[in-house]
Amino acid sequence: MYREPLSRPRTLTRGQLLRIGAGAALALGAGGSLAACGSNQGGNGGSKAASYSNKNLNFFFYRVEIASLRRSYEDHGYKFETTNANGDASTQFNQWNSTILKKPAFLISNPIDTENLIPLTKTAQQAGIPIGIIDTPLTGGEVDFTIAFDNKMGGKMAGQKTVELLKEKYGSPQGKALCLYGALSASVWRERKEGFEEAFKEYPNIQVISRPTETLQEKARAVAGATLSEFPDLDAIHAPTDSLTLSVLPAMRGAGRYAPVGDDKHIILTSIDGNPSALEWIRDGILDADVSQDPVAYCQICVDMLDKYSVKGKDVPLGEYKNNKYVWEKAPVVKAESGPRMVIPPYFIDSENADDPRQWANVVTEWGLKET
């Protein structure tokens, strides 16, 4: 539910903006004014236990979210409690329901289903429990803060990079590109597929072969292998997440196409996420470019916003967020279907910036997290 302020937006001084925390600021630029929206229900009687509802532990990306949230909760003085739905939307619904009954200070979640949790956001609001959503926005409901990624733009950027590299290879836009897409029941995978395919609409001489993986590593490997057998001259492969790219590499080896940039057998390879392994593939010349989405920032900023505003009964302001501890540095907080939403801008990780210590993969490597 969106509620416009009853009075005109506050104008904050530079000093007030700087106090928004950890080198961050929410500003609208020249005007410097802030608008607000959200449930504004506050926390639950000073409870210092806070919860996280995870979708699953299958991918390293999700394990990073748990590690980052644990650190952020504890840094803000909250006891970290978590549930894992193991990829089942009904289980996650029931876990949300049970968590709300415990009345935590707030609940953060990465939803499996973008719609089935919507009724529970109102239940949480009525119970005075702020809700934060990371990674996968809900399509409605009443949420205090959402932080996510422009998935369609991420997919489109990967497609545009593929077009660019095909032009370099052939002197004109032509060739064959495989799009391995995830389970279309989730908006994140739909949008990445749509964005990737959209990048090729003006290039009829590039054949895009789109095939499903259901976001399963075993299936991604099998589909990539079968496609390489069917099209031994395949020029490019795109996977919507590094966890699937990891499964594509053995298929490339099996086809004799695992080769670095500059080799005649090289396959143009693009992905999305920015895992530590992806940075190594970039350094080795196997992965041409990765579109970063930053799970560390998701978690740190979501906890900051709920603690600073929602737990205190304040609305999260709209405007421009600035924080140079992140590679992307700036992101808008906008009014979305379910409340205030920050959309982190996608950007390429390539050989030029892979070693930037602000890359989330480099941060979690310093933490000691390892992909398995």
C-alpha positions in Angstrom: 0.0 0.0 0.0 1.4 3.4 -0.9 0.6 6.4 1.2 1.6 9.9 0.0 2.9 12.2 2.8 0.2 14.4 4.3 2.5 17.3 4.4 5.0 18.5 1.8 8.2 16.4 1.5 11.0 17.3 4.0 14.0 19.1 2.8 17.1 17.7 4.5 20.4 19.5 5.1 23.6 18.1 3.8 24.5 17.1 7.4 21.3 15.1 7.7 21.9 13.4 4.5 25.4 12.4 5.5 24.1 10.9 8.8 21.9 8.4 6.8 24.8 6.0 7.5 28.0 4.3 6.5 28.9 6.8 3.8 25.4 6.4 2.3 22.9 9.1 1.4 19.4 9.2 0.1 19.0 12.4 -2.0 17.0 13.6 -4.9 19.8 15.6 -6.4 19.4 19.3 -7.0 16.1 19.6 -5.1 17.4 17.6 -2.1 13.9 16.6 -1.0 12.7 13.2 0.0 9.3 11.6 -0.4 8.2 8.6 1.6 5.9 5.6 1.4 5.5 2.2 3.0 3.6 0.5 5.8 5.2 2.6 8.6 4.2 0.1 11.3 7.4 0.0 13.3 9.0 -3.0 15.0 7.6 -5.3 17.5 8.0 -4.1 21.1 11.8 -3.8 20.9 12.4 -7.4 20.0 16.0 -8.0 19.1 15.4 -11.3 17.2 14.9 -10.9 13.5 14.2 -13.4 10.8 15.2 -14.4 7.3 13.2 -16.6 5.0 15.5 -18.2 2.4 14.3 -19.9 -0.8 17.0 -22.6 -0.9 20.7 -23.4 -0.4 21.3 -24.9 -3.9 23.3 -21.9 -5.2 26.3 -20.2 -3.8 24.5 -16.9 -4.4 21.9 -17.8 -1.8 24.5 -18.9 0.7 26.2 -15.6 0.3 22.9 -13.9 1.1 22.6 -15.9 4.4 26.2 -15.1 5.4 25.8 -11.4 4.6 22.5 -11.1 6.4 23.9 -12.9 9.5 26.7 -10.4 9.6 24.4 -7.4 9.1 21.9 -8.6 11.7 24.6 -9.1 14.3 26.2 -5.7 13.4 22.9 -4.0 14.1 22.4 -5.9 17.4 19.8 -8.4 16.2 19.7 -12.2 16.9 19.7 -13.9 13.5 17.0 -16.5 12.8 16.5 -18.2 9.5 14.3 -20.7 7.7 15.0 -22.6 4.4 12.1 -23.5 2.1 14.2 -25.9 -0.1 12.7 -24.4 -3.2 9.1 -25.1 -2.3 6.7 -22.1 -2.4 4.1 -23.7 -0.1 6.8 -24.4 2.5 8.0 -20.8 2.4 4.4 -19.6 2.8 4.0 -21.8 6.0 7.4 -20.6 7.3 6.4 -17.0 6.9 3.2 -17.7 8.7 5.0 -19.3 11.6 7.6 -16.6 11.7 5.0 -13.8 11.9 3.4 -15.5 14.9 6.7 -15.2 16.7 6.6 -11.4 16.2 10.3 -10.8 15.2 11.7 -7.3 15.0 11.5 -7.6 11.2 11.4 -10.3 8.5 13.5 -10.3 5.4 12.9 -12.8 2.6 14.0 -13.9 -0.9 10.7 -15.2 -2.3 10.3 -18.3 -4.4 6.9 -17.2 -5.7 6.3 -13.5 -6.5 2.6 -13.7 -5.7 1.7 -16.3 -3.0 3.3 -14.3 -0.1 1.3 -11.2 -0.9 -1.6 -11.9 1.6 1.0 -12.5 4.4 2.5 -9.0 3.9 -0.8 -7.5 5.2 -0.8 -10.0 8.1 2.7 -8.9 9.0 1.7 -5.2 8.7 -1.2 -5.7 11.0 1.1 -7.4 13.5 3.6 -4.5 13.3 6.3 -6.6 11.7 8.3 -4.7 9.0 9.0 -6.7 5.8 12.1 -6.5 3.6 12.4 -8.3 0.3 15.7 -9.0 -1.4 16.5 -10.2 -4.9 13.0 -11.3 -6.1 10.3 -8.6 -5.7 6.7 -9.4 -5.0 4.2 -8.2 -7.6 2.0 -6.6 -4.9 1.3 -6.5 -1.2 2.6 -4.1 1.5 6.3 -4.2 2.0 8.5 -1.8 3.8 11.5 -2.1 1.5 12.6 -4.1 -1.5 16.1 -4.2 -3.0 16.5 -6.0 -6.2 18.2 -6.1 -9.6 17.0 -5.0 -13.0 16.9 -8.6 -14.4 15.6 -7.7 -17.8 18.3 -5.1 -18.3 20.9 -7.6 -17.1 19.8 -10.1 -19.7 19.7 -7.5 -22.4 23.2 -6.3 -21.5 24.5 -9.9 -21.9 22.7 -10.1 -25.3 24.2 -6.8 -26.4 27.7 -8.0 -25.4 27.1 -11.2 -27.4 26.1 -9.1 -30.5 29.2 -6.9 -30.0 31.5 -9.9 -29.9 29.9 -11.6 -32.8 30.4 -8.4 -34.9 34.1 -8.5 -33.9 34.4 -12.2 -34.9 32.7 -12.0 -38.3 32.8 -8.3 -39.2 29.0 -8.1 -39.1 26.2 -9.3 -36.7 25.9 -13.0 -37.6 26.3 -16.5 -36.0 24.5 -18.8 -33.6 23.9 -18.1 -29.9 22.4 -20.5 -27.2 20.3 -19.0 -24.5 19.9 -21.4 -21.5 17.0 -20.0 -19.6 15.8 -20.7 -16.1 12.4 -21.8 -14.7 9.8 -19.4 -16.2 7.6 -19.7 -13.1 9.9 -17.1 -11.5 10.0 -13.5 -12.7 13.8 -13.3 -12.4 14.3 -16.0 -15.1 11.5 -14.8 -17.3 13.0 -11.3 -17.4 16.5 -12.4 -18.0 15.4 -14.5 -20.9 13.3 -11.7 -22.4 16.1 -9.2 -22.0 18.6 -11.5 -23.7 16.4 -12.3 -26.6 15.3 -8.7 -27.0 18.9 -7.7 -27.8 18.8 -9.7 -31.0 15.6 -8.4 -32.5 17.4 -6.1 -35.0 19.8 -8.8 -36.0 18.1 -11.4 -38.3 21.4 -13.0 -39.2 22.0 -14.1 -35.6 20.2 -17.3 -34.8 19.2 -17.4 -31.1 18.5 -21.0 -29.8 16.6 -20.7 -26.6 16.3 -23.8 -24.5 15.0 -24.5 -20.9 17.1 -25.7 -18.0 14.5 -25.3 -15.2 17.4 -23.7 -13.4 18.9 -27.1 -12.7 22.6 -27.6 -13.1 22.3 -31.2 -14.4 19.8 -30.1 -17.0 21.9 -27.1 -18.1 24.9 -29.4 -18.7 22.8 -31.9 -20.7 21.2 -29.2 -22.8 24.5 -27.4 -23.5 26.1 -30.7 -24.5 23.2 -31.7 -26.8 23.2 -28.3 -28.4 26.9 -28.4 -29.0 26.4 -31.8 -30.7 23.6 -30.4 -32.8 25.4 -27.2 -33.7 29.2 -27.9 -33.6 29.7 -24.4 -35.0 27.9 -22.7 -32.1 29.4 -19.3 -31.5 28.0 -18.2 -28.2 26.4 -19.4 -25.0 24.5 -17.4 -22.3 23.5 -18.7 -18.9 21.3 -16.6 -16.6 23.4 -17.4 -13.5 26.9 -18.4 -12.8 25.7 -21.5 -11.1 24.4 -22.8 -14.5 27.5 -21.5 -16.3 29.5 -23.8 -14.0 27.6 -26.7 -15.5 28.1 -25.5 -19.1 31.9 -25.6 -18.8 32.1 -29.5 -18.7 29.8 -29.6 -21.8 32.2 -27.2 -23.6 35.2 -29.4 -22.6 33.4 -32.5 -23.9 32.8 -30.8 -27.2 36.4 -29.7 -27.5 35.3 -26.0 -27.2 36.8 -25.1 -23.8 39.2 -22.4 -25.1 40.2 -18.9 -24.1 39.6 -15.6 -25.9 41.7 -15.5 -29.1 41.6 -19.3 -29.7 39.6 -20.4 -32.8 37.6 -22.8 -30.7 36.6 -20.1 -28.2 32.8 -19.8 -27.4 31.6 -16.4 -26.5 30.4 -16.9 -23.0 28.3 -14.5 -20.9 26.6 -14.9 -17.6 25.0 -13.1 -14.7 25.9 -12.8 -11.0 29.6 -12.2 -10.4 30.6 -15.3 -8.3 34.2 -15.8 -7.3 34.5 -18.6 -9.8 33.2 -16.3 -12.6 36.0 -13.8 -11.8 38.5 -16.6 -12.2 36.9 -17.6 -15.6 37.3 -13.9 -16.7 40.9 -13.8 -15.6 41.5 -17.1 -17.5 39.8 -15.7 -20.7 37.0 -18.3 -20.7 34.1 -16.0 -19.7 33.9 -12.9 -21.8 31.7 -10.9 -19.5 29.6 -11.3 -16.4 26.7 -8.9 -15.5 27.0 -8.3 -11.7 24.2 -8.5 -9.2 25.3 -7.8 -5.7 23.9 -10.0 -2.9 26.1 -8.5 -0.3 24.7 -5.0 -1.0 21.1 -6.5 -1.1 21.5 -7.7 2.5 23.5 -4.9 4.0 21.3 -2.2 2.6 18.0 -4.0 3.4 19.0 -4.4 7.1 20.2 -0.8 7.2 16.9 0.5 5.9 14.6 -1.6 8.1 16.7 -0.8 11.2 17.0 2.9 10.5 13.4 3.5 9.4 10.9 0.7 9.5 11.7 -0.6 13.0 11.3 3.0 14.3 8.0 3.4 12.6 9.3 5.6 9.8 8.8 5.2 6.1 11.8 4.5 3.9 12.5 7.7 1.8 12.4 7.7 -2.0 15.3 9.2 -3.9 18.9 8.5 -4.9 21.0 6.3 -2.7 24.7 6.8 -2.8 27.4 4.6 -1.3 30.9 4.3 -2.8 31.6 1.1 -0.9 29.8 -0.6 -3.8 31.1 -0.7 -7.4 27.8 0.7 -8.7 27.9 3.6 -6.2 24.4 5.0 -7.0 20.9 3.5 -7.2 17.4 4.9 -7.2 14.8 4.2 -4.5 11.4 4.3 -6.3 7.8 3.8 -5.6 6.9 0.2 -6.8 3.8 -2.1 -6.7 4.6 -3.2 -3.1 6.3 -0.1 -1.6 9.7 1.5 -1.8 12.1 -0.4 -4.0 15.8 0.1 -4.7 16.9 -1.1 -8.1 20.7 -1.8 -8.2 22.0 -1.0 -11.7 23.6 -3.9 -13.6 27.2 -3.5 -14.8 29.8 -5.7 -16.5 32.6 -7.4 -14.7 35.4 -8.0 -17.2 39.2 -8.2 -17.2 39.4 -4.5 -16.5 37.6 -4.5 -13.1 37.6 -8.1 -11.9 40.2 -7.3 -9.2 38.3 -4.3 -7.8 38.1 -5.1 -4.0 34.6 -3.8 -3.9 33.3 -6.6 -6.2 31.1 -8.7 -4.0 32.9 -11.9 -4.9 36.2 -10.3 -3.7 34.4 -9.2 -0.5 33.1 -12.7 0.4 36.4 -14.3 -0.5 38.0 -12.1 2.2 35.3 -13.4 4.5 36.5 -16.9 3.8 33.4 -18.1 1.9 34.1 -20.8 -0.8 32.1 -22.2 -3.6 31.4 -25.9 -3.4 
